[in-house]
């Protein structure tokens, strides 16, 4: 999936090795995320955003999307909800 991961990392002056260390993966595996060859697990994506101090949509989506969307009216207590993020091409 196309992303802005490299640009965001460089903007924050973070090295590839530092990001790999934060994610507990090899630098080569992290580079595959930046090239869009492999999509990270959501937990890894959240960790990346925490470290880079940004939002998921700033890296993988449209930065004009609201940071929060209230879906609680459609979700029942105890219900498991899955999200699939897709980009428009």
Secondary structure, DSSP 8 states (H G I E B T S, - for coil): ----HHHHHHHTT--HHHHHHHHTS-HHHHHHHHHTSS---HHHHHHHHHHHT--HHHHHS-TTS-S----GGG--TT-----------
